[in-house]
Amino acid sequence: MYDLVIIGGGLSSLIVAYEYLLHSLGSVVVLEAAAQVGGRLQMTEDGIDVGAAWVWERDNPLTMDLLKKLSLKTMTQPGTHPSMRQSRVIGGAASITKNLSDIISNSNSAGSSNLGIIKTQTEVTKVTLDVKTGQITTTTRDGSKYLSKRVVVGAPPRIAAKITFTPEISREKQKASRDTPAWMSKVGKVVLRFPDKWWSVYETFGSLPVEGPGFQIYDASTTKVNALVIFCQSPTGVSESTLKQLVVQQLVQSFGTKAGTPTGVDLTLWSRNPHINENPSDFKMFHLSPNENLSSPEWNSKLLFAGSEAAKRHPGFIEGAVESAYDVMTSLHSQCSAN
């Protein structure tokens, strides 16, 4: 039996697991349906973010504090005004979740009572509370069962809405979960690498001058590679190879033939990732607003909810994911102290 089961292996989930172990609150297991943890913090092999990428140093104190704990540094995003202090994590934002998962996985030292386990390709289908004993059973698609005192749900709202909870969770939370798409679930990112950096940083930050599937561009170059990243829509019925071609054509129309010879093109479509978005045909853009029904606890606070969408102040941002995790940890600290 575990002290805590965490459903989902995104940023919020990993922070909760990390903090739970750091403060010696007990044993924890993270159950992730995908083949790797990190949620929407993913990157290419050469360190280019294909999910969330930016932090705002002035406005994201929780994220900056986390980066400091993990010995990660930032670089100013080329093309932005210095007053914005808009930055990227050196080595990619996915370095945050990689470092966290490494710490959690390495927590199982000999004689340690704070067991931390991460299981991937482990999809949760049911969570059941025994109202007499207070014990919670989390069941996965292969029939495995994980017993715990508490559960934190860190999966995207619409993915979490597919889980059967017994007793049933509130109707307000059910509706909020069904109505809230995961941030970035409507878009994709195209990474284009070039042998030479032919662009001005100021002309390659913001909206593209020519219409097409791409709607925003930024310089994602590192010390190892010259790269541009384009946010793109993901129209139904368009193959990934065709979408890549359309984005390159749009880039040529915007900046000339020099943009037409990338040495490599990668495409990540979050809209077609079944662990992020349950409806690939629903690709309209949207903006998140705080919704307390997403973060409110259930089952006398034995069932808690985390994630960027559940954040009360910065939903949809890395800071929101960090904020939500710390809010959950406040509740867990309080419960453990009371026990």
URJOGI-V861045 format. One record per backbone hydrogen bond with DSSP energy under -0.5 kcal/mol. CO is the residue of the C=O (numbers start at 1). NH is the residue of the N-H. If there is no record, write none. Layout:
CO,NH ; CO,NH
This chain:
2,149 ; 3,150 ; 4,29 ; 5,152 ; 6,8 ; 6,31 ; 7,154 ; 9,38 ; 10,14 ; 11,15 ; 12,16 ; 13,17 ; 14,18 ; 15,19 ; 16,20 ; 17,21 ; 18,22 ; 19,23 ; 20,25 ; 21,24 ; 27,3 ; 27,4 ; 28,117 ; 29,6 ; 29,31 ; 30,32 ; 30,119 ; 31,8 ; 32,122 ; 34,121 ; 38,41 ; 40,42 ; 40,52 ; 42,50 ; 42,51 ; 44,47 ; 47,49 ; 48,44 ; 53,89 ; 55,57 ; 55,87 ; 56,59 ; 56,60 ; 60,64 ; 61,65 ; 62,66 ; 63,67 ; 64,68 ; 65,69 ; 66,70 ; 67,72 ; 68,71 ; 73,90 ; 75,88 ; 77,80 ; 81,84 ; 81,85 ; 82,85 ; 85,57 ; 85,87 ; 86,77 ; 87,55 ; 88,75 ; 89,92 ; 92,95 ; 93,96 ; 93,97 ; 94,98 ; 95,99 ; 96,100 ; 97,101 ; 98,102 ; 99,103 ; 100,104 ; 101,105 ; 102,106 ; 104,107 ; 105,108 ; 107,109 ; 109,112 ; 113,115 ; 115,28 ; 117,30 ; 119,32 ; 123,141 ; 125,164 ; 126,139 ; 127,166 ; 128,130 ; 128,137 ; 129,131 ; 130,134 ; 135,130 ; 136,138 ; 136,148 ; 137,128 ; 137,139 ; 138,146 ; 139,125 ; 139,126 ; 140,143 ; 144,140 ; 146,138 ; 147,2 ; 148,136 ; 150,5 ; 151,304 ; 152,7 ; 152,154 ; 153,306 ; 156,159 ; 156,160 ; 157,161 ; 159,162 ; 160,163 ; 163,165 ; 164,127 ; 166,129 ; 170,174 ; 171,175 ; 172,176 ; 173,177 ; 174,178 ; 175,179 ; 176,180 ; 177,180 ; 179,181 ; 180,158 ; 182,185 ; 184,187 ; 186,234 ; 187,270 ; 187,271 ; 188,232 ; 189,191 ; 189,268 ; 190,192 ; 190,230 ; 191,266 ; 192,228 ; 193,263 ; 193,264 ; 194,226 ; 196,198 ; 200,203 ; 200,204 ; 202,205 ; 206,217 ; 213,233 ; 216,231 ; 217,206 ; 218,220 ; 218,229 ; 225,222 ; 225,227 ; 226,194 ; 227,220 ; 227,221 ; 228,192 ; 229,218 ; 230,190 ; 231,215 ; 231,216 ; 232,188 ; 235,238 ; 237,239 ; 239,243 ; 240,244 ; 241,245 ; 242,246 ; 243,247 ; 244,248 ; 245,249 ; 246,250 ; 247,251 ; 248,252 ; 249,253 ; 250,254 ; 251,255 ; 252,256 ; 256,259 ; 257,260 ; 258,261 ; 264,193 ; 266,191 ; 268,189 ; 268,270 ; 269,272 ; 270,273 ; 272,274 ; 273,276 ; 273,277 ; 279,282 ; 281,283 ; 291,294 ; 291,295 ; 292,296 ; 295,305 ; 298,302 ; 298,303 ; 299,302 ; 302,151 ; 302,304 ; 303,298 ; 304,153 ; 307,310 ; 308,311 ; 314,317 ; 314,320 ; 317,321 ; 318,322 ; 319,323 ; 320,324 ; 321,325 ; 322,326 ; 323,327 ; 324,328 ; 325,329 ; 326,330 ; 327,331 ; 328,332 ; 329,333 ; 330,334 ; 331,335 ; 332,336 ; 333,337 ; 334,338 ; 335,339
